[in-house]
Amino acid sequence: MAQSGAGIQELMAAETRASQIVAEARMGRGNRMKQAKADAQELIDSYRAEKQEEFNNMVLSKGGTEGDASAQLQSDTDKEIGDMQSQFKTNAQKAVDILLGKCCEVSLEVPTARVRSTQKAAGINV
C-alpha cells in the first residue's frame, strides 16, 4: 500500500513538472511571437521610410515641391467638386420630376392571368 502511495506521489510530481514545462513553453512561444512582431514592424517602418524618401526625391527631381503638388491636387479637387455641384443643380429637378411621375403613374388594368386565377378560384367558367 505504501508503494502505491509513493507511486501516486511520483505521478503527481511528474504531472506538476510537465505542467510547468508546458507553461514555460507557452510563455516562450508568446515571447518569440512578440519579438517577431516587433522585428516585422521595424522592417516595415524602415521600408516605408525608404519608399517615402524615394518618392520625395522623385517629386523634387520633377521640378516640383511637395507644397506645389499638394496645392495642385487641392485645386483639382475643388474644381471637380464645383463641377459636381453644378451638375447636381441642373439635374435635381429632372430627377424629382421623374420620381414624381413614376409614383403618380397608376395602372388600373387587372392582368388577364389574375382575372383567370380569380375566376377559377371562384368556380366561374368563362
C-alpha positions in Angstrom: 0.0 0.0 0.0 2.9 2.3 0.8 4.4 1.6 -2.5 1.2 2.6 -4.4 1.0 5.8 -2.3 4.6 6.6 -3.3 3.8 5.9 -7.0 0.8 8.3 -6.9 3.0 11.0 -5.3 5.6 10.4 -8.0 3.0 10.7 -10.8 1.6 13.9 -9.3 5.1 15.4 -9.1 5.7 14.3 -12.7 2.4 15.9 -13.7 3.3 19.2 -11.9 6.7 19.2 -13.7 5.0 18.6 -17.0 2.6 21.5 -16.4 5.5 23.8 -15.6 7.3 22.7 -18.8 4.2 23.4 -20.8 3.6 26.8 -19.2 7.2 27.8 -19.8 6.9 26.7 -23.5 3.8 28.7 -23.9 5.4 31.8 -22.4 8.5 31.3 -24.6 6.3 31.0 -27.6 4.4 34.2 -26.7 7.7 36.0 -26.2 9.0 34.8 -29.6 5.8 35.9 -31.3 6.1 39.4 -29.7 9.7 39.6 -30.7 8.9 38.5 -34.3 6.1 41.1 -34.4 8.4 43.9 -33.2 11.0 42.9 -35.8 8.5 42.8 -38.6 7.2 46.3 -37.6 10.7 47.6 -37.5 11.3 46.2 -41.0 8.0 47.7 -42.2 8.9 51.1 -40.8 12.3 51.2 -42.4 10.8 50.1 -45.8 8.1 52.8 -45.5 10.7 55.4 -44.7 12.9 54.3 -47.7 10.0 54.5 -50.1 8.9 57.8 -48.8 12.4 59.2 -49.3 12.4 57.8 -52.9 9.0 59.5 -53.5 10.2 62.8 -52.1 13.3 62.7 -54.3 11.2 61.9 -57.3 8.9 64.8 -56.7 11.8 67.1 -56.2 13.6 65.9 -59.3 10.5 66.6 -61.4 10.8 70.2 -60.6 8.0 70.5 -58.1 7.9 70.7 -54.4 5.6 68.9 -52.0 3.7 72.1 -51.5 3.1 72.7 -55.2 1.9 69.1 -55.7 -0.4 69.4 -52.8 -1.8 72.8 -53.9 -2.3 71.4 -57.4 -4.2 68.4 -56.0 -6.3 70.7 -53.8 -7.1 72.9 -56.8 -8.1 69.9 -59.0 -10.3 68.5 -56.2 -12.0 71.9 -55.7 -12.7 72.2 -59.4 -14.2 68.7 -59.5 -16.4 69.4 -56.5 -17.6 72.6 -58.2 -18.4 70.6 -61.4 -20.4 68.0 -59.4 -22.4 70.7 -57.5 -23.3 72.4 -60.8 -24.4 69.1 -62.3 -26.5 68.4 -59.2 -28.2 71.8 -59.5 -29.0 71.2 -63.2 -30.3 67.7 -62.8 -32.0 67.8 -59.4 -35.4 69.0 -60.7 -35.3 66.4 -63.6 -34.7 63.7 -61.0 -37.6 64.9 -58.8 -39.9 65.1 -61.9 -39.1 61.5 -62.9 -39.7 60.2 -59.4 -43.0 62.0 -59.0 -44.1 60.8 -62.5 -43.4 57.2 -61.6 -45.1 57.5 -58.2 -48.2 59.0 -59.5 -48.5 56.7 -62.5 -51.1 54.1 -61.6 -52.3 51.4 -63.9 -56.0 50.4 -63.3 -55.9 47.4 -65.6 -56.0 44.0 -64.0 -53.7 41.5 -65.7 -55.6 38.7 -67.5 -53.7 36.0 -65.6 -55.0 37.5 -62.3 -58.6 37.6 -63.7 -58.4 33.9 -64.8 -57.0 32.8 -61.5 -59.7 34.7 -59.5 -62.4 33.2 -61.7 -61.0 29.7 -61.3 -60.9 30.1 -57.5 -64.5 31.4 -57.5 -65.6 28.5 -59.8 -66.7 30.7 -62.6 -66.0 29.2 -66.1 -65.7 31.6 -69.0 
